[in-house]
Structures are given as C-alpha cells and as structure tokens.
C-alpha cells in the first residue's frame, strides 16, 4: 500500500525520497559561537551549540541543516571539524544523516 501525501510528510528523513528532501528549507545555523582559544575541541563546541538549539526548539525536528562545507565556511573552520561535530550529533541521535540528501534534525 502506498503512503498518502500526509503520511509521507510524517516519515523520518531516512525514509523520505530525494524529491521530498529538496522541498525542505535549509536552516541557517547563525547562533553558533565558538571560541578557538578554548581548551574544548571545536567540533564539540559546534555539536553542543547545535544540540542546544535543537533542545530549545530553535531548530525544529525534521529541519534540514546546511551542508558541512557551508557551515565550515561560515565558522571559518575545517570541513573535517564540522564533519566530526555532525558525527557526534548523529551518534547521539540529535540528527539523522542521509547520504546524498543532507543532515536533518531527528
């Protein structure tokens, strides 16, 4: 049995089709503040800032986040640093990463 349009909208991003993913607006992550001189690793600061925004509902569930490259450029850090932050968030079920589609708030 095929899902109706309403049922499809309630699916988690991992279950969504690529066509549906393109309809999602990418959430800008402007509230992230990192301190490069801090002893706390940058990837952890980034992950904690995103997690805090999710917890406060500043970033709603199902929202598509900007790409790792975009966020790295915005924060002036290496893409690998952002990748580590996203991996940490995925391991803690804060985000869902969909290869070829993007990263979504869980």
LUMMI-82759 format. One record per atom (N, C-alpha, C): x, y, z; residue number from 0; atom name; residue in three letters. Coordinates in steps of 0.1 Angstrom, whole numbers, plus 5000, padded with zeros to 4 digits. Layout:
east: X, north: Y, up: Z, resi: NUM, name: CA, resn: Ala
...
! end
This chain:
east: 5008, north: 4988, up: 5000, resi: 0, name: N, resn: Unk
east: 5000, north: 5000, up: 5000, resi: 0, name: CA, resn: Unk
east: 5009, north: 5012, up: 5000, resi: 0, name: C, resn: Unk
east: 5006, north: 5022, up: 4991, resi: 1, name: N, resn: Unk
east: 5014, north: 5034, up: 4991, resi: 1, name: CA, resn: Unk
east: 5009, north: 5044, up: 5001, resi: 1, name: C, resn: Unk
east: 5019, north: 5052, up: 5006, resi: 2, name: N, resn: Unk
east: 5015, north: 5062, up: 5016, resi: 2, name: CA, resn: Unk
east: 5009, north: 5074, up: 5010, resi: 2, name: C, resn: Unk
east: 5000, north: 5080, up: 5017, resi: 3, name: N, resn: Unk
east: 4994, north: 5093, up: 5011, resi: 3, name: CA, resn: Unk
east: 5004, north: 5104, up: 5013, resi: 3, name: C, resn: Unk
east: 5001, north: 5116, up: 5007, resi: 4, name: N, resn: Unk
east: 5010, north: 5127, up: 5009, resi: 4, name: CA, resn: Unk
east: 5011, north: 5131, up: 5023, resi: 4, name: C, resn: Unk
east: 5000, north: 5131, up: 5031, resi: 5, name: N, resn: Unk
east: 5001, north: 5134, up: 5045, resi: 5, name: CA, resn: Unk
east: 5010, north: 5124, up: 5053, resi: 5, name: C, resn: Unk
east: 5008, north: 5111, up: 5050, resi: 6, name: N, resn: Unk
east: 5016, north: 5101, up: 5057, resi: 6, name: CA, resn: Unk
east: 5031, north: 5103, up: 5053, resi: 6, name: C, resn: Unk
east: 5034, north: 5106, up: 5041, resi: 7, name: N, resn: Unk
east: 5048, north: 5108, up: 5036, resi: 7, name: CA, resn: Unk
east: 5055, north: 5119, up: 5044, resi: 7, name: C, resn: Unk
east: 5048, north: 5130, up: 5047, resi: 8, name: N, resn: Unk
east: 5053, north: 5141, up: 5054, resi: 8, name: CA, resn: Unk
east: 5057, north: 5138, up: 5068, resi: 8, name: C, resn: Unk
east: 5051, north: 5127, up: 5074, resi: 9, name: N, resn: Unk
east: 5055, north: 5124, up: 5087, resi: 9, name: CA, resn: Unk
east: 5066, north: 5114, up: 5088, resi: 9, name: C, resn: Unk
east: 5071, north: 5109, up: 5077, resi: 10, name: N, resn: Unk
east: 5082, north: 5099, up: 5077, resi: 10, name: CA, resn: Unk
east: 5095, north: 5106, up: 5081, resi: 10, name: C, resn: Unk
east: 5104, north: 5099, up: 5088, resi: 11, name: N, resn: Unk
east: 5117, north: 5104, up: 5091, resi: 11, name: CA, resn: Unk
east: 5125, north: 5106, up: 5079, resi: 11, name: C, resn: Unk
east: 5134, north: 5116, up: 5079, resi: 12, name: N, resn: Unk
east: 5142, north: 5119, up: 5067, resi: 12, name: CA, resn: Unk
east: 5148, north: 5106, up: 5060, resi: 12, name: C, resn: Unk
east: 5152, north: 5097, up: 5068, resi: 13, name: N, resn: Unk
east: 5159, north: 5085, up: 5062, resi: 13, name: CA, resn: Unk
east: 5149, north: 5077, up: 5053, resi: 13, name: C, resn: Unk
east: 5136, north: 5079, up: 5056, resi: 14, name: N, resn: Unk
east: 5126, north: 5072, up: 5048, resi: 14, name: CA, resn: Unk
east: 5121, north: 5081, up: 5036, resi: 14, name: C, resn: Unk
east: 5125, north: 5093, up: 5036, resi: 15, name: N, resn: Unk
east: 5120, north: 5102, up: 5026, resi: 15, name: CA, resn: Unk
east: 5127, north: 5100, up: 5012, resi: 15, name: C, resn: Unk
east: 5120, north: 5104, up: 5002, resi: 16, name: N, resn: Unk
east: 5126, north: 5103, up: 4988, resi: 16, name: CA, resn: Unk
east: 5133, north: 5115, up: 4986, resi: 16, name: C, resn: Unk
east: 5143, north: 5115, up: 4977, resi: 17, name: N, resn: Unk
east: 5151, north: 5127, up: 4974, resi: 17, name: CA, resn: Unk
east: 5143, north: 5139, up: 4969, resi: 17, name: C, resn: Unk
east: 5132, north: 5136, up: 4962, resi: 18, name: N, resn: Unk
east: 5123, north: 5147, up: 4957, resi: 18, name: CA, resn: Unk
east: 5117, north: 5154, up: 4969, resi: 18, name: C, resn: Unk
east: 5113, north: 5147, up: 4979, resi: 19, name: N, resn: Unk
east: 5108, north: 5154, up: 4991, resi: 19, name: CA, resn: Unk
east: 5118, north: 5162, up: 4999, resi: 19, name: C, resn: Unk
east: 5130, north: 5157, up: 4999, resi: 20, name: N, resn: Unk
east: 5141, north: 5163, up: 5006, resi: 20, name: CA, resn: Unk
east: 5144, north: 5177, up: 5000, resi: 20, name: C, resn: Unk
east: 5143, north: 5179, up: 4987, resi: 21, name: N, resn: Unk
east: 5146, north: 5191, up: 4981, resi: 21, name: CA, resn: Unk
east: 5136, north: 5202, up: 4985, resi: 21, name: C, resn: Unk
east: 5124, north: 5198, up: 4989, resi: 22, name: N, resn: Unk
east: 5114, north: 5208, up: 4993, resi: 22, name: CA, resn: Unk
east: 5117, north: 5214, up: 5007, resi: 22, name: C, resn: Unk
east: 5125, north: 5208, up: 5015, resi: 23, name: N, resn: Unk
east: 5128, north: 5213, up: 5028, resi: 23, name: CA, resn: Unk
east: 5137, north: 5225, up: 5027, resi: 23, name: C, resn: Unk
east: 5134, north: 5235, up: 5035, resi: 24, name: N, resn: Unk
east: 5142, north: 5247, up: 5036, resi: 24, name: CA, resn: Unk
east: 5154, north: 5244, up: 5045, resi: 24, name: C, resn: Unk
east: 5165, north: 5248, up: 5041, resi: 25, name: N, resn: Unk
east: 5177, north: 5246, up: 5049, resi: 25, name: CA, resn: Unk
east: 5178, north: 5256, up: 5060, resi: 25, name: C, resn: Unk
east: 5180, north: 5252, up: 5072, resi: 26, name: N, resn: Unk
east: 5180, north: 5260, up: 5084, resi: 26, name: CA, resn: Unk
east: 5194, north: 5267, up: 5085, resi: 26, name: C, resn: Unk
east: 5194, north: 5280, up: 5086, resi: 27, name: N, resn: Unk
east: 5207, north: 5286, up: 5088, resi: 27, name: CA, resn: Unk
east: 5211, north: 5284, up: 5103, resi: 27, name: C, resn: Unk
east: 5223, north: 5282, up: 5106, resi: 28, name: N, resn: Unk
east: 5228, north: 5280, up: 5120, resi: 28, name: CA, resn: Unk
east: 5236, north: 5292, up: 5124, resi: 28, name: C, resn: Unk
east: 5230, north: 5303, up: 5125, resi: 29, name: N, resn: Unk
east: 5237, north: 5316, up: 5128, resi: 29, name: CA, resn: Unk
east: 5240, north: 5317, up: 5143, resi: 29, name: C, resn: Unk
east: 5234, north: 5310, up: 5152, resi: 30, name: N, resn: Unk
east: 5237, north: 5312, up: 5166, resi: 30, name: CA, resn: Unk
east: 5249, north: 5305, up: 5172, resi: 30, name: C, resn: Unk
east: 5256, north: 5298, up: 5163, resi: 31, name: N, resn: Unk
east: 5268, north: 5290, up: 5168, resi: 31, name: CA, resn: Unk
east: 5279, north: 5300, up: 5170, resi: 31, name: C, resn: Unk
east: 5284, north: 5300, up: 5183, resi: 32, name: N, resn: Unk
east: 5295, north: 5308, up: 5187, resi: 32, name: CA, resn: Unk
east: 5306, north: 5298, up: 5192, resi: 32, name: C, resn: Unk
east: 5318, north: 5299, up: 5186, resi: 33, name: N, resn: Unk
east: 5329, north: 5290, up: 5191, resi: 33, name: CA, resn: Unk
east: 5340, north: 5299, up: 5195, resi: 33, name: C, resn: Unk
east: 5348, north: 5294, up: 5204, resi: 34, name: N, resn: Unk
east: 5360, north: 5301, up: 5209, resi: 34, name: CA, resn: Unk
east: 5372, north: 5293, up: 5206, resi: 34, name: C, resn: Unk
east: 5379, north: 5297, up: 5196, resi: 35, name: N, resn: Unk
east: 5391, north: 5289, up: 5191, resi: 35, name: CA, resn: Unk
east: 5402, north: 5288, up: 5201, resi: 35, name: C, resn: Unk
east: 5402, north: 5297, up: 5211, resi: 36, name: N, resn: Unk
east: 5413, north: 5296, up: 5221, resi: 36, name: CA, resn: Unk
east: 5409, north: 5287, up: 5233, resi: 36, name: C, resn: Unk
east: 5397, north: 5282, up: 5233, resi: 37, name: N, resn: Unk
east: 5392, north: 5273, up: 5243, resi: 37, name: CA, resn: Unk
east: 5399, north: 5260, up: 5243, resi: 37, name: C, resn: Unk
east: 5400, north: 5254, up: 5255, resi: 38, name: N, resn: Unk
east: 5406, north: 5240, up: 5256, resi: 38, name: CA, resn: Unk
east: 5396, north: 5230, up: 5251, resi: 38, name: C, resn: Unk
east: 5383, north: 5233, up: 5250, resi: 39, name: N, resn: Unk
east: 5373, north: 5224, up: 5245, resi: 39, name: CA, resn: Unk
east: 5374, north: 5223, up: 5230, resi: 39, name: C, resn: Unk
east: 5375, north: 5211, up: 5224, resi: 40, name: N, resn: Unk
east: 5377, north: 5210, up: 5210, resi: 40, name: CA, resn: Unk
east: 5366, north: 5217, up: 5202, resi: 40, name: C, resn: Unk
east: 5369, north: 5222, up: 5190, resi: 41, name: N, resn: Unk
east: 5360, north: 5230, up: 5182, resi: 41, name: CA, resn: Unk
east: 5348, north: 5221, up: 5178, resi: 41, name: C, resn: Unk
east: 5351, north: 5209, up: 5174, resi: 42, name: N, resn: Unk
east: 5339, north: 5200, up: 5170, resi: 42, name: CA, resn: Unk
east: 5329, north: 5199, up: 5181, resi: 42, name: C, resn: Unk
east: 5334, north: 5198, up: 5193, resi: 43, name: N, resn: Unk
east: 5325, north: 5196, up: 5205, resi: 43, name: CA, resn: Unk
east: 5317, north: 5209, up: 5207, resi: 43, name: C, resn: Unk
east: 5324, north: 5220, up: 5206, resi: 44, name: N, resn: Unk
east: 5317, north: 5233, up: 5207, resi: 44, name: CA, resn: Unk
east: 5305, north: 5234, up: 5197, resi: 44, name: C, resn: Unk
east: 5308, north: 5231, up: 5185, resi: 45, name: N, resn: Unk
east: 5298, north: 5231, up: 5174, resi: 45, name: CA, resn: Unk
east: 5287, north: 5222, up: 5177, resi: 45, name: C, resn: Unk
east: 5290, north: 5210, up: 5180, resi: 46, name: N, resn: Unk
east: 5280, north: 5200, up: 5183, resi: 46, name: CA, resn: Unk
east: 5271, north: 5204, up: 5195, resi: 46, name: C, resn: Unk
east: 5277, north: 5209, up: 5205, resi: 47, name: N, resn: Unk
east: 5269, north: 5214, up: 5217, resi: 47, name: CA, resn: Unk
east: 5260, north: 5226, up: 5213, resi: 47, name: C, resn: Unk
east: 5265, north: 5235, up: 5205, resi: 48, name: N, resn: Unk
east: 5257, north: 5246, up: 5201, resi: 48, name: CA, resn: Unk
east: 5245, north: 5242, up: 5193, resi: 48, name: C, resn: Unk
east: 5247, north: 5232, up: 5184, resi: 49, name: N, resn: Unk
east: 5236, north: 5227, up: 5176, resi: 49, name: CA, resn: Unk
east: 5226, north: 5220, up: 5185, resi: 49, name: C, resn: Unk
east: 5231, north: 5211, up: 5194, resi: 50, name: N, resn: Unk
east: 5223, north: 5203, up: 5203, resi: 50, name: CA, resn: Unk
east: 5214, north: 5213, up: 5211, resi: 50, name: C, resn: Unk
east: 5220, north: 5223, up: 5216, resi: 51, name: N, resn: Unk
east: 5213, north: 5233, up: 5225, resi: 51, name: CA, resn: Unk
east: 5202, north: 5240, up: 5217, resi: 51, name: C, resn: Unk
east: 5205, north: 5243, up: 5204, resi: 52, name: N, resn: Unk
east: 5194, north: 5249, up: 5196, resi: 52, name: CA, resn: Unk
east: 5183, north: 5240, up: 5194, resi: 52, name: C, resn: Unk
east: 5186, north: 5227, up: 5191, resi: 53, name: N, resn: Unk
east: 5176, north: 5217, up: 5189, resi: 53, name: CA, resn: Unk
east: 5168, north: 5215, up: 5202, resi: 53, name: C, resn: Unk
east: 5174, north: 5215, up: 5213, resi: 54, name: N, resn: Unk
east: 5167, north: 5213, up: 5226, resi: 54, name: CA, resn: Unk
east: 5158, north: 5225, up: 5229, resi: 54, name: C, resn: Unk
east: 5162, north: 5237, up: 5225, resi: 55, name: N, resn: Unk
east: 5154, north: 5249, up: 5228, resi: 55, name: CA, resn: Unk
east: 5143, north: 5250, up: 5217, resi: 55, name: C, resn: Unk
east: 5143, north: 5241, up: 5207, resi: 56, name: N, resn: Unk
east: 5133, north: 5242, up: 5196, resi: 56, name: CA, resn: Unk
east: 5136, north: 5253, up: 5187, resi: 56, name: C, resn: Unk
east: 5148, north: 5259, up: 5187, resi: 57, name: N, resn: Unk
east: 5152, north: 5269, up: 5177, resi: 57, name: CA, resn: Unk
east: 5153, north: 5263, up: 5163, resi: 57, name: C, resn: Unk
east: 5156, north: 5250, up: 5163, resi: 58, name: N, resn: Unk
east: 5157, north: 5242, up: 5151, resi: 58, name: CA, resn: Unk
east: 5147, north: 5231, up: 5152, resi: 58, name: C, resn: Unk
east: 5136, north: 5231, up: 5145, resi: 59, name: N, resn: Unk
east: 5125, north: 5221, up: 5147, resi: 59, name: CA, resn: Unk
east: 5129, north: 5207, up: 5141, resi: 59, name: C, resn: Unk
east: 5123, north: 5197, up: 5147, resi: 60, name: N, resn: Unk
east: 5126, north: 5183, up: 5142, resi: 60, name: CA, resn: Unk
east: 5122, north: 5183, up: 5127, resi: 60, name: C, resn: Unk
east: 5130, north: 5175, up: 5120, resi: 61, name: N, resn: Unk
east: 5128, north: 5173, up: 5106, resi: 61, name: CA, resn: Unk
east: 5135, north: 5184, up: 5097, resi: 61, name: C, resn: Unk
east: 5140, north: 5195, up: 5103, resi: 62, name: N, resn: Unk
east: 5146, north: 5205, up: 5096, resi: 62, name: CA, resn: Unk
east: 5159, north: 5200, up: 5089, resi: 62, name: C, resn: Unk
east: 5162, north: 5205, up: 5077, resi: 63, name: N, resn: Unk
east: 5174, north: 5202, up: 5070, resi: 63, name: CA, resn: Unk
east: 5185, north: 5212, up: 5074, resi: 63, name: C, resn: Unk
east: 5196, north: 5207, up: 5078, resi: 64, name: N, resn: Unk
east: 5207, north: 5216, up: 5082, resi: 64, name: CA, resn: Unk
east: 5216, north: 5220, up: 5070, resi: 64, name: C, resn: Unk
east: 5223, north: 5231, up: 5070, resi: 65, name: N, resn: Unk
east: 5232, north: 5234, up: 5059, resi: 65, name: CA, resn: Unk
east: 5243, north: 5224, up: 5058, resi: 65, name: C, resn: Unk
east: 5249, north: 5224, up: 5047, resi: 66, name: N, resn: Unk
east: 5260, north: 5214, up: 5044, resi: 66, name: CA, resn: Unk
east: 5272, north: 5216, up: 5053, resi: 66, name: C, resn: Unk
east: 5280, north: 5205, up: 5055, resi: 67, name: N, resn: Unk
east: 5292, north: 5206, up: 5063, resi: 67, name: CA, resn: Unk
east: 5301, north: 5217, up: 5057, resi: 67, name: C, resn: Unk
east: 5302, north: 5218, up: 5044, resi: 68, name: N, resn: Unk
east: 5310, north: 5228, up: 5038, resi: 68, name: CA, resn: Unk
east: 5306, north: 5242, up: 5040, resi: 68, name: C, resn: Unk
east: 5293, north: 5244, up: 5039, resi: 69, name: N, resn: Unk
east: 5287, north: 5257, up: 5042, resi: 69, name: CA, resn: Unk
east: 5289, north: 5262, up: 5056, resi: 69, name: C, resn: Unk
east: 5287, north: 5252, up: 5066, resi: 70, name: N, resn: Unk
east: 5289, north: 5256, up: 5080, resi: 70, name: CA, resn: Unk
east: 5304, north: 5258, up: 5083, resi: 70, name: C, resn: Unk
east: 5312, north: 5250, up: 5077, resi: 71, name: N, resn: Unk
east: 5327, north: 5252, up: 5079, resi: 71, name: CA, resn: Unk
east: 5331, north: 5266, up: 5074, resi: 71, name: C, resn: Unk
east: 5326, north: 5270, up: 5062, resi: 72, name: N, resn: Unk
east: 5330, north: 5283, up: 5057, resi: 72, name: CA, resn: Unk
east: 5325, north: 5294, up: 5066, resi: 72, name: C, resn: Unk
east: 5312, north: 5293, up: 5071, resi: 73, name: N, resn: Unk
east: 5306, north: 5303, up: 5080, resi: 73, name: CA, resn: Unk
east: 5314, north: 5304, up: 5093, resi: 73, name: C, resn: Unk
east: 5318, north: 5293, up: 5099, resi: 74, name: N, resn: Unk
east: 5325, north: 5293, up: 5111, resi: 74, name: CA, resn: Unk
east: 5340, north: 5295, up: 5110, resi: 74, name: C, resn: Unk
east: 5345, north: 5294, up: 5097, resi: 75, name: N, resn: Unk
east: 5359, north: 5295, up: 5095, resi: 75, name: CA, resn: Unk
east: 5367, north: 5284, up: 5102, resi: 75, name: C, resn: Unk
east: 5362, north: 5272, up: 5100, resi: 76, name: N, resn: Unk
east: 5369, north: 5260, up: 5105, resi: 76, name: CA, resn: Unk
east: 5370, north: 5250, up: 5094, resi: 76, name: C, resn: Unk
east: 5378, north: 5240, up: 5096, resi: 77, name: N, resn: Unk
east: 5380, north: 5229, up: 5086, resi: 77, name: CA, resn: Unk
east: 5367, north: 5221, up: 5084, resi: 77, name: C, resn: Unk
east: 5364, north: 5216, up: 5072, resi: 78, name: N, resn: Unk
east: 5352, north: 5208, up: 5070, resi: 78, name: CA, resn: Unk
east: 5353, north: 5195, up: 5079, resi: 78, name: C, resn: Unk
east: 5365, north: 5190, up: 5081, resi: 79, name: N, resn: Unk
east: 5366, north: 5178, up: 5090, resi: 79, name: CA, resn: Unk
east: 5361, north: 5181, up: 5104, resi: 79, name: C, resn: Unk
east: 5363, north: 5193, up: 5109, resi: 80, name: N, resn: Unk
east: 5359, north: 5197, up: 5122, resi: 80, name: CA, resn: Unk
east: 5343, north: 5196, up: 5123, resi: 80, name: C, resn: Unk
east: 5337, north: 5202, up: 5113, resi: 81, name: N, resn: Unk
east: 5322, north: 5201, up: 5112, resi: 81, name: CA, resn: Unk
east: 5317, north: 5187, up: 5110, resi: 81, name: C, resn: Unk
east: 5324, north: 5179, up: 5102, resi: 82, name: N, resn: Unk
east: 5321, north: 5165, up: 5100, resi: 82, name: CA, resn: Unk
east: 5321, north: 5158, up: 5113, resi: 82, name: C, resn: Unk
east: 5331, north: 5160, up: 5121, resi: 83, name: N, resn: Unk
east: 5332, north: 5154, up: 5135, resi: 83, name: CA, resn: Unk
east: 5321, north: 5158, up: 5143, resi: 83, name: C, resn: Unk
east: 5317, north: 5170, up: 5143, resi: 84, name: N, resn: Unk
east: 5305, north: 5175, up: 5151, resi: 84, name: CA, resn: Unk
east: 5293, north: 5168, up: 5147, resi: 84, name: C, resn: Unk
east: 5290, north: 5167, up: 5133, resi: 85, name: N, resn: Unk
east: 5278, north: 5161, up: 5128, resi: 85, name: CA, resn: Unk
east: 5278, north: 5146, up: 5132, resi: 85, name: C, resn: Unk
east: 5290, north: 5140, up: 5132, resi: 86, name: N, resn: Unk
east: 5291, north: 5125, up: 5135, resi: 86, name: CA, resn: Unk
east: 5287, north: 5124, up: 5150, resi: 86, name: C, resn: Unk
east: 5292, north: 5132, up: 5158, resi: 87, name: N, resn: Unk
east: 5288, north: 5132, up: 5173, resi: 87, name: CA, resn: Unk
east: 5273, north: 5134, up: 5175, resi: 87, name: C, resn: Unk
east: 5268, north: 5143, up: 5168, resi: 88, name: N, resn: Unk
east: 5253, north: 5145, up: 5169, resi: 88, name: CA, resn: Unk
east: 5245, north: 5133, up: 5164, resi: 88, name: C, resn: Unk
east: 5250, north: 5127, up: 5153, resi: 89, name: N, resn: Unk
east: 5243, north: 5115, up: 5148, resi: 89, name: CA, resn: Unk
east: 5244, north: 5104, up: 5157, resi: 89, name: C, resn: Unk
east: 5256, north: 5102, up: 5163, resi: 90, name: N, resn: Unk
east: 5257, north: 5091, up: 5173, resi: 90, name: CA, resn: Unk
east: 5248, north: 5093, up: 5185, resi: 90, name: C, resn: Unk
east: 5245, north: 5105, up: 5188, resi: 91, name: N, resn: Unk
east: 5237, north: 5108, up: 5200, resi: 91, name: CA, resn: Unk
east: 5222, north: 5111, up: 5196, resi: 91, name: C, resn: Unk
east: 5219, north: 5107, up: 5183, resi: 92, name: N, resn: Unk
east: 5205, north: 5107, up: 5178, resi: 92, name: CA, resn: Unk
east: 5199, north: 5121, up: 5178, resi: 92, name: C, resn: Unk
east: 5207, north: 5132, up: 5177, resi: 93, name: N, resn: Unk
east: 5202, north: 5145, up: 5176, resi: 93, name: CA, resn: Unk
east: 5199, north: 5148, up: 5161, resi: 93, name: C, resn: Unk
east: 5207, north: 5143, up: 5152, resi: 94, name: N, resn: Unk
east: 5205, north: 5145, up: 5138, resi: 94, name: CA, resn: Unk
east: 5205, north: 5131, up: 5131, resi: 94, name: C, resn: Unk
east: 5200, north: 5131, up: 5119, resi: 95, name: N, resn: Unk
east: 5200, north: 5119, up: 5110, resi: 95, name: CA, resn: Unk
east: 5207, north: 5124, up: 5097, resi: 95, name: C, resn: Unk
east: 5217, north: 5116, up: 5093, resi: 96, name: N, resn: Unk
east: 5224, north: 5119, up: 5081, resi: 96, name: CA, resn: Unk
east: 5220, north: 5110, up: 5070, resi: 96, name: C, resn: Unk
east: 5216, north: 5116, up: 5059, resi: 97, name: N, resn: Unk
east: 5211, north: 5108, up: 5047, resi: 97, name: CA, resn: Unk
east: 5221, north: 5111, up: 5036, resi: 97, name: C, resn: Unk
east: 5228, north: 5100, up: 5032, resi: 98, name: N, resn: Unk
east: 5238, north: 5102, up: 5022, resi: 98, name: CA, resn: Unk
east: 5232, north: 5107, up: 5009, resi: 98, name: C, resn: Unk
east: 5237, north: 5117, up: 5003, resi: 99, name: N, resn: Unk
east: 5232, north: 5123, up: 4991, resi: 99, name: CA, resn: Unk
east: 5221, north: 5132, up: 4992, resi: 99, name: C, resn: Unk
east: 5216, north: 5134, up: 5005, resi: 100, name: N, resn: Unk
east: 5204, north: 5142, up: 5007, resi: 100, name: CA, resn: Unk
east: 5208, north: 5153, up: 5017, resi: 100, name: C, resn: Unk
east: 5214, north: 5150, up: 5028, resi: 101, name: N, resn: Unk
east: 5217, north: 5160, up: 5038, resi: 101, name: CA, resn: Unk
east: 5216, north: 5155, up: 5052, resi: 101, name: C, resn: Unk
east: 5216, north: 5165, up: 5061, resi: 102, name: N, resn: Unk
east: 5215, north: 5162, up: 5076, resi: 102, name: CA, resn: Unk
east: 5203, north: 5168, up: 5081, resi: 102, name: C, resn: Unk
east: 5195, north: 5161, up: 5089, resi: 103, name: N, resn: Unk
east: 5182, north: 5165, up: 5094, resi: 103, name: CA, resn: Unk
east: 5182, north: 5164, up: 5109, resi: 103, name: C, resn: Unk
east: 5174, north: 5173, up: 5115, resi: 104, name: N, resn: Unk
east: 5172, north: 5172, up: 5129, resi: 104, name: CA, resn: Unk
east: 5163, north: 5160, up: 5132, resi: 104, name: C, resn: Unk
east: 5167, north: 5151, up: 5141, resi: 105, name: N, resn: Unk
east: 5160, north: 5139, up: 5144, resi: 105, name: CA, resn: Unk
east: 5147, north: 5142, up: 5152, resi: 105, name: C, resn: Unk
! end
